[in-house]
């Protein structure tokens, strides 16, 4: 018993000790989490010491993983940083700064879509300027300039003296075509931080794009003073001196950049242009790429390269080149339009719409961009927006029948029939032979039950295209409904002339001749239909009917029997055949009565099968019977 009691006491002591250690570890992690909050306000040395303490306190906890993520991010190991931040959030979803740091790491590794989600979530908890700056970069890359400007403005409210934010903001202004605003922001950045290399280089690039080469040289020299070992600055200076015609200075800067001058960029451009003219697009791309190596960031070279890549079908490369071109030289409507065309070709319609809108904003007269926008809106069913763009094109003098026709269709889709008719008529004024406009306008009039106007348009369709079977059939139906037989006969006659081997055309013409009691012409048309198609039941039946009307009973019987064989279920054929049998039945037998009734004749007719016989013959028989009966009575009287 004593032994068991001793064991129990030892176990309890061990459990107490372990529980105490767990509590102590938890307290150390709480302290580590508290220390994380102080990291942002510390200098480099103090931050390193604090991070070391955090890892000592809680290496495998949320705070430890967060610090590991910070270190990986500083070392540009962004994949590892993302992993550590996600582990932090898994262990502690409310850990401060983890969400935003995850978003910035995702942005740095190029996962912009995921970065937007994480940074937006982080801003909902804490409106930090770095998160706004990150979203500003993403929206700027997507040409969503209003959103980008908003986020950069929010970042500047908290950090007005941060040159990096102003440099980024200046880039957005350049992309949006606001060069003056861009220059102002870069000068503000240099006022706050005169040695800021990025601001100097961005201002030099702006000057070079505007042709202010001497100003660019001054900025590059200032940047060189801040960082004399930067070979990229020497290379830009070499190109600037080359533009100024200072070969000696250019050679010196090329030497400092560590690159030999080699073939001049102009030579590569010339070769590229020759390849483009010969439609050797892949080879042109090679020449322009070589020129770009000699002249990095050159708007001229990027413009030629992007065009060659697009022509060669290298759409992804072309997109990248156009985006770089718009970064270097923003505000060019044509470049936005060309980028939009490539996006649309790849099926990236939203991105294409953004670029077309930019092109229109930068150049209201850019008709091609407006047309593409209008067509996309039409395909998406956004008819009011499409109508707006088509009207704007027409207002700016781009009046052509196709635009009026598309506008008319937009009005019809919006159930605006009145304006649709006006637009169709405008299209036809400009192009009287526009088949589609006549056809669609005819359908509109027909829908409104304005048959005279519809007939006029269908006649125009047939004027342009005589063999349009659909228009001919519809016009035939209208004439029949409106009882316009004088117009109908030449229409059907023309149909027969166009399709002499079409049995149905002959049959239809025969019907109208028959209706107008022109039985000879009807017989000719029906007979021709049966010659072309010997089992045409309707034509055979109609031919039999005509033969009956003209007294050709034998021919009628033959035609109707052929019709019955072709279509046993046709009721009219059966009725007509029955009438023919009555007409062709033999004369009734005559009987002579016994003595006392000598000379008396009675015409006894067999009962008919319920079918009507000829009225004229019936009357004649009755008169004959009466006469015979009267004669018999006189004889018996004597």
C-alpha angles and dihedrals in degrees: 000000000000089000093055092047090054091051091050092052092050092050092049091050092050092049091049091050093049092048090051091051091051091051091048091050091050091050090050090053090050089052090048090052089051090051091053089066091061095053097086095060098047132095121243098271095044091047091052091052092047092049090050091053091048091054091048092050100042113003096157097035131088093274092051093051090047092055091046087054091051092052093047090050092052089051089050093245091137098166090057091045091054090050093051095047092049090051089051091054092046091056095039116012091189096051108142117253094358094109094048093043089052090052093050092048091050089050091050092052091049101255094130097162093055090042092057090055095048096043092048090052090048092052090053088062102033127009098218119172093230091060091050090048091051092051089046090058093049095049092045090055089052092050091244090138099168091057092044092051091049094054094044090050089052090049091051091052088067098032108029093159097051106115094196092062091049092049090052091046091051090054091054090051089051092050090049090052095251099128096162091055090048092053091049092053093048091051090050089052090052091047089057095038112017092181095053104132097197092053091050093048093046091051091047090051090051091051092048091051090052093048093251092132097160091054089050090052091053092051092046090052090053090050089049091056090055093046112015093172095060104114092191090064091051090050092051090048090051091054092046091052089047089056089050090051094244098138095172094054090044092053090050093051092046088055092051090048089059093239131113117232093232116157113008116248088237090062092053090048092050091051091046091052090051091051091050092051089052089048090240091139101168090053091047088054090055093052094047091048089054089051090050091054089056093043109029115195094014109155091206094054094043090052092053093042095051091049092050092047091051091049091049091052093248091137098164092050091045091052091051091049094048091049090051090047091052089049092051096038111018126180098054112134094196092056092050090049093050090049089050091053091055092047090050091048089055091049093250092135098164091054090046091053090052091053094045090051090052090050091051092046092052094042117021089189093060096118097176092058091049091050093051090048092049093048092049091049089050093051090049092050093246092136099164090057091045091050090050092055095045091050091049090052091050091046090055092056100263091131113164132142094248092059092049089049093051090046090052090053090050090053091049091051087051090050091244097138097167095058090040091058090048091052093047089052091049089052090051092049089059095039114020091180096056100132096192093052093051092047095048093044090050090054090051092052090046090052089052089049090241092141098171091057091043091051091051092054094046089051087054090051089053091046089058097036113019094183094057098128095185094055091045093051093048092047090049090053091049093050091049092049092047091042092235095153096158089062092039098060097058089043092055092040089055089049089055092049091051093047107026092164096052108105094196092058091055091046093053091049090050091054092057092047089051092048089053089048092245091138097169092057090042091053091052092051095046092046091051090050091053091047090055093044114018093192096050095134097191094049092047091049092048091048090052090049091053091049089053091050091051095044098251095136099165092050089044092054092049093049094045094049089052088050091051091051091050093047115011091184098062106117099197090057092056092050093048092048090052091053091050091053090054091049093049097044116121122260113276118260119256121225127201117217125227124267114308091045097061113159092011111128127187122193105218114187124201114243113268122232091253095278124127117252126204112297093216095054092046091054092048092052093050092052090049092052093050092049092050093049093050091051092052093053093053092052095050090049092059 
